[in-house]
Amino acid sequence: MVKICCIGAGYVGGPTMAVIALKCPDIEVAVVDISVSRINAWNSDQLPIYEPGLDDVVKQRRGKNLFFSTDVERHVMEADIVFVSVNTPTKTQGPGAGKAADLTYWESAARMIADVSKSDKIVVEKSTVPVKTAEAIEKILTHNSKGINFQILSNPEFLAEGTAIEDLFSPDRVLIGGRETPAGQKAIQALKEVYAHWVPEERIICSNLWSAELSKLAADAFLAQRISSVNAISALCEATGANVTEVAHAVGKDTRIGPKFLNASVGFGGSCFQKDILNLVYICECNGLPEVANYWKQVIKINDYQKSRFVNRVVSSMFNTVSGKKVAILGFAFKKDTGDTRETPAIDVCKGLLGDKARLSIYDPQVSEDQIQRDLSMKKFDWDHPIHLQPQSPTAAVKQVGVVWDAYEATKGAHGICILTEWDEFKSLDYKKIYDQMQKPAFVFDGRNVVDAEKLRQIGFIVYSIGKPLDEWLKDMPAVA
């Protein structure tokens, strides 16, 4: 019986291993983590992450061939294949600060694998890592190997949160990179056989190590670049009276471009896009490619610009000040169908409004008050460290922020509403009821283009939708506060 162990029970490790256990009942899968609370949650009815379909998969296999444990060393020692899915945060100090990946957790995982191993192992990179990480890990393992053979593979994840289980059941591709040696090719084949239980062979791509590592960064950079491109066009649409939805629809009909990832919004978020692009920028700079680095930097700049543009629009529309005004924030997660708030644009928008002394009332169906308070008080890259190393929830919560569990409660008595996540429920709210209990004039700032702006205007709202022709009211207001 093949035994698999995954170090790291987060958004990648948990769902990936659960699906492997489901599709390969003859393989024993252990997910290990040093966070006791996280492992306890995986063993309970309330899983630590929200992902449609995940509950069902875990419950089918947990206790049979899927185990969640804090006994890291035992499971690593017993495993034939060890996936490493630990945090790779952006460095906050030293060379490469603000761009390079911090491989502290990766390195300590590699040293621990070398320490406890008594048999040959295949070590699989699952975390997003900078190109050439495998080489560093290989050196640590071989120099500490005590005669044991380790093969390093890169098997990056391409999951989209909110559809991760679907993506795992039917992936566009599974990418496995390894050494071009007989032992390396044998390791690739062993991992390929695991995925071949349910993934058609033509979708399993094999490459060299560096191509696999770089493919992950490149894929995320391309996707983020599409969002920044349509967001850049959205600013021009507002200036000219064009409608970004119509423009994106026309552009997306070109089969060379395609319709996906062309929705204008308040900005992209999530754990990968910004981090992977910063990483790409750093690698380009280190390799003497400043022009390439600057090209990718611009993708991040446009994303930051879109968030500050949104805040400016809110402030300038509401008589150039939100000081003391109640603003309802609908949605805090970075996208619908996930409770993940990593790099969510909502953080920067909320901080921007708090900077002008707004009072915020926040509602998100999947994000807890504790998480929101923590996100609003954390420094930029703190979120990407393991949970037990993150700053504790502030004892003095951000006073101007209230978190409620109902959209109607959030909007009661508010001067304006900012829609920052495209949860389906925000499309079907009773906006007449909301309007009646708001201060007048009542504003809606739709950062996701989820509401029917014309219907809301008929109710009496002043509506701002990203990239859409502006309300008469807003035309008179400066675009920048």
C-alpha positions in Angstrom: 0.0 0.0 0.0 1.4 3.3 -1.0 1.5 5.9 1.8 1.2 9.6 1.1 1.8 12.4 3.6 1.1 16.0 3.1 2.8 18.6 5.3 0.4 21.6 5.6 -3.3 21.4 6.2 -4.4 24.6 4.5 -6.3 25.6 1.4 -4.1 23.5 -0.9 -3.1 20.5 1.2 -6.5 19.7 2.7 -8.7 19.6 -0.4 -6.0 18.0 -2.6 -5.3 15.2 -0.2 -9.1 14.6 0.4 -9.7 14.1 -3.3 -6.6 11.8 -3.7 -8.0 9.7 -0.8 -11.5 9.6 -2.4 -10.2 8.7 -5.9 -7.5 6.3 -4.6 -9.0 4.1 -1.9 -6.0 1.8 -1.9 -3.6 4.7 -0.9 -3.3 5.8 2.7 -3.3 9.6 2.9 -2.2 11.6 6.0 -2.4 15.4 6.3 -0.2 16.7 9.0 0.2 20.2 10.5 1.8 21.6 13.7 -1.4 23.7 14.3 -3.4 21.6 16.8 -6.5 23.8 16.3 -6.4 23.4 12.6 -6.1 19.6 12.8 -8.9 19.4 15.3 -11.1 21.4 12.9 -10.3 19.0 10.1 -11.4 16.1 12.4 -14.6 17.9 13.4 -17.9 18.7 11.7 -16.8 22.3 11.2 -13.9 22.2 8.7 -11.3 25.0 8.9 -12.0 26.2 5.4 -15.1 26.7 3.4 -15.1 25.2 -0.1 -18.3 23.8 -1.9 -18.3 20.0 -1.9 -15.3 19.6 0.5 -17.4 18.5 3.5 -18.8 15.6 1.5 -15.4 14.4 0.2 -13.8 14.6 3.7 -16.7 12.8 5.4 -16.6 9.9 2.9 -12.9 9.1 3.5 -11.9 10.4 6.9 -10.9 7.6 9.3 -10.8 5.1 6.4 -7.8 6.1 4.3 -7.7 9.9 5.0 -6.2 11.0 8.4 -5.5 14.4 9.8 -2.8 14.5 12.5 -0.3 16.6 14.4 2.1 13.6 14.6 4.2 15.1 11.7 7.4 13.1 12.1 5.7 9.7 12.3 3.6 10.2 9.1 6.6 11.6 7.2 8.8 8.7 8.2 6.2 6.2 7.1 5.3 7.9 3.8 6.6 6.9 0.3 5.5 10.3 -1.2 5.7 13.5 0.9 3.8 16.5 -0.4 5.0 19.8 1.0 2.3 22.5 1.1 3.7 25.0 3.6 3.5 28.8 3.6 5.8 30.7 1.3 5.2 34.3 2.4 6.8 37.3 0.9 9.9 38.5 2.7 9.4 41.6 4.8 13.1 42.3 5.5 16.5 41.6 4.1 17.4 41.3 0.4 14.4 41.0 -1.8 12.0 42.4 0.9 8.5 43.0 -0.5 9.1 40.7 -3.5 11.1 37.6 -2.8 9.6 34.5 -1.3 10.6 33.6 2.3 11.5 29.9 2.2 11.9 29.5 6.0 9.1 27.1 6.4 10.1 25.1 3.3 13.6 24.8 4.5 12.6 23.6 8.0 10.2 21.1 6.4 13.1 19.7 4.2 15.4 19.4 7.2 12.8 17.6 9.2 12.2 15.2 6.2 15.9 14.4 6.0 16.1 13.9 9.8 13.2 11.4 10.2 13.5 9.5 6.9 14.6 5.9 7.1 13.6 4.9 3.6 13.8 6.4 0.1 11.2 9.1 -0.6 9.7 11.2 -3.3 9.3 14.8 -2.1 6.7 16.9 -4.0 6.6 20.7 -4.0 2.9 21.7 -3.8 3.3 25.2 -2.4 3.8 28.0 -4.8 7.6 28.4 -4.9 10.1 30.5 -6.8 11.9 28.9 -9.7 15.0 26.9 -8.6 13.5 26.1 -5.1 13.7 22.5 -5.9 17.5 22.8 -6.4 17.8 24.3 -2.9 15.6 21.6 -1.3 17.5 18.9 -3.2 20.8 20.2 -1.7 19.4 20.2 1.9 18.1 16.7 1.5 21.2 15.2 -0.2 23.6 16.8 2.3 21.6 15.4 5.2 20.5 12.2 3.6 22.4 9.5 5.6 22.5 7.4 2.4 18.7 7.7 1.7 17.7 8.7 -1.8 15.3 11.6 -2.3 13.7 12.6 -5.6 12.3 16.1 -5.8 9.2 16.7 -8.0 7.4 20.0 -8.7 3.6 19.5 -8.9 2.1 23.0 -8.7 -1.6 23.5 -7.9 -3.8 25.4 -10.2 -7.0 25.5 -8.0 -9.4 28.3 -8.1 -11.0 28.9 -4.7 -14.8 28.4 -4.8 -14.4 25.7 -7.4 -11.4 23.8 -5.9 -13.2 20.4 -5.6 -14.5 20.6 -9.2 -11.0 21.6 -10.3 -9.5 18.6 -8.6 -12.1 16.2 -9.9 -11.6 17.4 -13.5 -8.4 19.4 -13.9 -7.4 21.3 -17.1 -4.0 19.7 -16.6 -1.8 18.1 -13.9 1.8 19.3 -14.2 4.6 17.2 -12.9 8.2 18.4 -13.2 11.2 16.2 -12.3 14.9 15.6 -13.0 15.7 14.2 -16.5 17.6 11.2 -14.9 16.4 7.6 -14.7 15.6 8.0 -11.0 13.8 11.4 -11.7 11.7 9.9 -14.5 10.8 6.9 -12.3 9.6 9.4 -9.6 7.5 11.3 -12.1 5.9 8.0 -13.2 5.1 7.1 -9.6 3.2 10.3 -9.0 1.6 10.1 -12.5 0.2 6.7 -11.5 -1.6 8.3 -8.5 -3.3 11.0 -10.6 -4.0 8.4 -13.4 -6.7 6.9 -11.0 -9.0 9.6 -12.3 -7.3 12.1 -14.6 -7.1 11.1 -18.3 -3.4 10.5 -19.3 -3.4 13.3 -21.9 -4.1 15.8 -19.2 -1.0 14.8 -17.2 1.9 16.9 -18.5 5.5 16.1 -17.6 8.3 18.6 -17.8 11.6 19.5 -16.3 11.7 20.9 -12.8 12.2 24.5 -13.7 9.5 24.6 -16.3 7.0 23.2 -13.8 8.0 25.8 -11.2 7.9 28.7 -13.7 4.6 27.5 -15.2 2.7 28.2 -12.0 4.1 31.7 -11.6 3.4 32.4 -15.3 -0.2 31.1 -15.2 -1.1 33.3 -12.2 0.7 36.3 -13.8 -1.3 35.8 -17.1 -4.6 35.6 -15.2 -3.9 38.6 -13.1 -2.8 40.5 -16.1 -6.2 39.9 -17.8 -8.0 41.3 -14.7 -5.7 44.4 -14.6 -6.2 44.9 -18.3 -10.0 45.0 -18.1 -9.8 47.1 -14.9 -7.5 49.6 -16.8 -10.1 49.8 -19.6 -12.9 50.3 -16.9 -11.3 53.6 -15.9 -11.3 54.7 -19.5 -15.0 53.6 -19.9 -16.0 55.8 -17.0 -14.1 58.7 -18.5 -15.7 58.3 -21.9 -19.2 57.0 -21.2 -18.5 53.5 -22.6 -19.8 50.4 -20.8 -17.0 48.0 -19.7 -19.4 45.0 -19.7 -20.2 45.6 -23.4 -16.6 46.2 -24.2 -15.5 43.0 -22.4 -18.3 41.0 -24.1 -17.2 42.2 -27.6 -13.5 41.5 -26.8 -14.2 38.1 -25.3 -16.0 36.9 -28.5 -12.6 36.8 -30.2 -11.7 33.2 -29.9 -8.0 34.1 -29.6 -8.9 36.0 -26.4 -11.9 34.2 -24.9 -14.4 35.5 -22.3 -12.9 34.3 -19.0 -11.4 36.7 -16.5 -12.8 39.8 -18.2 -15.1 41.0 -15.4 -14.1 44.5 -14.2 -14.0 44.8 -10.5 -12.6 46.6 -7.5 -9.4 44.5 -7.9 -8.1 41.0 -7.7 -7.2 39.3 -4.4 -6.4 35.8 -3.1 -3.2 34.2 -1.9 -1.4 33.7 -5.2 -1.8 36.5 -7.8 0.1 39.3 -6.1 2.6 37.1 -4.4 3.5 35.1 -7.5 3.9 38.3 -9.6 6.1 39.9 -7.0 8.1 36.7 -7.1 8.3 36.8 -10.9 9.5 40.4 -10.7 12.2 39.5 -8.2 13.5 36.6 -10.3 13.6 38.8 -13.4 15.6 41.4 -11.5 18.0 38.8 -10.2 18.5 37.5 -13.7 19.3 41.0 -15.2 15.9 41.5 -16.9 14.6 44.8 -15.6 12.3 45.5 -18.6 10.5 42.2 -18.0 10.3 42.9 -14.3 8.8 46.3 -14.9 6.2 44.8 -17.3 4.8 42.5 -14.6 5.1 45.2 -11.9 2.5 47.2 -13.8 -0.1 44.5 -13.3 0.2 45.0 -9.6 0.2 48.8 -9.9 -3.1 48.8 -11.9 -4.6 46.6 -9.2 -3.6 49.0 -6.5 -4.8 51.9 -8.6 -8.2 50.3 -9.0 -8.7 50.0 -5.3 -7.6 53.5 -4.5 -9.8 54.8 -7.4 -12.8 53.1 -5.9 -12.1 54.7 -2.5 -11.7 58.1 -4.1 -15.0 57.7 -5.9 -16.8 56.8 -2.7 -15.3 59.8 -0.8 -15.8 62.4 -3.5 -19.4 61.3 -4.3 -20.4 61.7 -0.6 -19.5 65.4 -0.5 -15.8 64.7 -0.3 -15.9 63.3 3.2 -17.1 60.0 4.9 -16.0 61.2 8.3 -18.5 59.9 10.9 -20.7 58.4 8.2 -21.9 54.8 8.4 -20.8 52.9 5.3 -22.1 49.3 4.8 -19.6 46.9 3.4 -21.2 43.9 1.7 -18.7 41.1 1.2 -15.2 40.8 2.6 -13.9 37.6 1.1 -11.8 38.1 -2.1 -14.4 36.3 -4.2 -17.7 34.5 -3.7 -18.0 30.9 -2.4 -14.9 31.1 -0.2 -14.2 32.4 3.3 -10.7 33.3 2.2 -9.7 36.9 2.9 -6.0 36.8 1.8 -5.1 39.9 -0.2 -8.9 40.7 -0.6 -9.4 44.2 -2.1 -11.9 44.7 0.8 -8.9 45.2 3.2 -7.5 48.2 1.2 -10.9 49.7 0.5 -11.9 49.5 4.2 -8.5 50.9 5.3 -9.0 53.7 2.8 -12.4 54.6 4.2 -11.2 54.2 7.8 -8.4 56.7 6.9 -11.2 59.3 6.4 -12.8 58.3 9.7 -15.8 56.4 8.2 -17.8 54.0 10.5 -18.0 50.6 8.8 -20.6 47.9 9.2 -19.4 44.8 7.5 -21.4 41.7 6.4 -20.0 38.6 4.7 -21.7 35.2 4.8 -18.5 33.2 5.4 -16.0 35.5 7.1 -15.9 35.8 10.9 -15.6 39.0 12.9 -12.3 37.8 14.4 -10.9 37.3 10.9 -12.0 40.7 9.7 -10.6 42.5 12.7 -7.3 40.6 12.3 -7.1 41.5 8.6 -7.7 45.2 9.2 -5.0 45.3 11.9 -2.3 43.2 10.2 0.7 44.5 8.3 0.9 43.7 4.6 2.5 40.3 4.4 1.6 39.0 7.9 -1.3 36.9 6.6 0.9 34.4 4.9 2.7 33.1 7.9 1.3 30.0 9.7 -1.6 31.0 11.9 0.2 30.4 15.2 2.9 32.9 14.1 0.5 35.6 13.0 -0.2 38.5 15.3 -2.9 37.7 17.7 -6.3 39.3 17.3 -5.9 42.9 18.5 -7.3 43.3 22.0 -8.4 46.7 21.0 -10.4 45.9 17.9 -10.7 48.6 15.2 -13.3 50.8 16.9 -14.9 52.2 13.8 -15.7 48.7 12.5 -18.8 46.6 13.3 -19.3 43.1 11.9 -22.9 41.9 11.5 -24.5 38.7 10.2 -27.2 40.2 8.0 -27.1 42.6 5.0 -30.2 44.5 6.2 -28.5 45.1 9.6 -25.4 46.3 7.9 -27.2 48.8 5.7 -29.6 50.2 8.4 -29.0 53.9 8.8 -26.0 53.9 6.4 -25.1 56.7 4.0 -23.6 54.4 1.4 -23.2 50.7 0.5 -20.0 49.2 -1.0 -20.4 45.8 -2.6 -17.0 44.2 -2.5 -17.7 40.5 -3.1 -20.0 39.0 -5.8 -22.0 36.8 -3.4 -25.2 35.7 -5.3 -27.4 36.8 -2.4 -26.5 40.5 -3.0 -28.3 40.3 -6.4 -31.6 39.4 -4.8 -31.7 41.6 -1.7 -34.8 43.7 -1.2 -33.2 47.0 -2.1 -36.5 49.0 -1.6 -36.5 47.9 2.0 -32.8 48.8 2.3 -33.3 52.2 0.7 -36.2 53.1 3.1 -33.9 52.6 6.1 -30.9 54.5 4.8 -29.8 58.1 5.1 -30.6 60.2 2.0 -29.1 60.6 -0.5 -28.5 56.9 -0.5 -25.4 55.6 -2.4 -24.5 52.2 -3.8 -20.9 51.7 -5.0 -20.9 48.4 -6.8 -17.4 47.1 -7.0 -18.4 43.8 -8.6 -21.2 44.9 -11.1 -23.7 42.6 -9.4 -26.7 44.8 -9.1 -29.1 46.1 -11.8 -28.1 49.8 -11.6 -31.2 51.1 -13.5 -33.6 49.3 -11.1 -31.7 50.8 -8.1 -31.9 54.3 -9.6 -35.6 53.9 -10.0 -35.9 53.2 -6.3 -33.9 56.4 -5.6 -30.3 55.3 -5.1 -27.3 57.1 -6.6 -25.4 54.2 -8.1 -21.7 53.9 -9.1 -20.9 50.7 -11.0 -17.2 50.1 -12.0 -16.6 50.9 -15.7 -20.2 51.9 -16.4 -21.6 55.3 -17.6 -21.8 57.6 -14.6 -24.9 58.9 -12.9 -25.6 62.5 -13.6 -24.8 63.1 -9.9 -21.4 61.6 -10.1 -20.4 63.4 -13.3 -20.3 66.6 -11.4 -18.0 65.1 -8.7 -14.2 65.0 -9.2 -13.0 61.4 -9.9 -10.2 61.9 -7.4 -10.9 63.1 -3.9 
